[in-house]
């Protein structure tokens, strides 16, 4: 979430590059943040393959105090 808070609109690929988290693992974390309404995803008008991510007001107010469960019991503080 720290990377998402630093950049207003950022793609999942860019988050993956900046955090060194594999895209498949990152996808699960993104989906959890979406379900918890801490993140917004806007799809590119040219096609749904690229989307931009942005924290919601609630996500921004949390300031990184968000735990996302990753595979194999790993818990990452985002």
Secondary structure as GFF3:
##gff-version 3
##sequence-region A 1 78
A	DSSP	alpha_helix	2	6	.	.	.	ID=ss1
A	DSSP	beta_strand	10	11	.	.	.	ID=ss2
A	DSSP	alpha_helix	12	19	.	.	.	ID=ss3
A	DSSP	alpha_helix	23	35	.	.	.	ID=ss4
A	DSSP	beta_strand	39	43	.	.	.	ID=ss5
A	DSSP	beta_strand	51	55	.	.	.	ID=ss6
A	DSSP	alpha_helix	57	62	.	.	.	ID=ss7
A	DSSP	beta_strand	67	69	.	.	.	ID=ss8
A	DSSP	beta_strand	75	77	.	.	.	ID=ss9
###
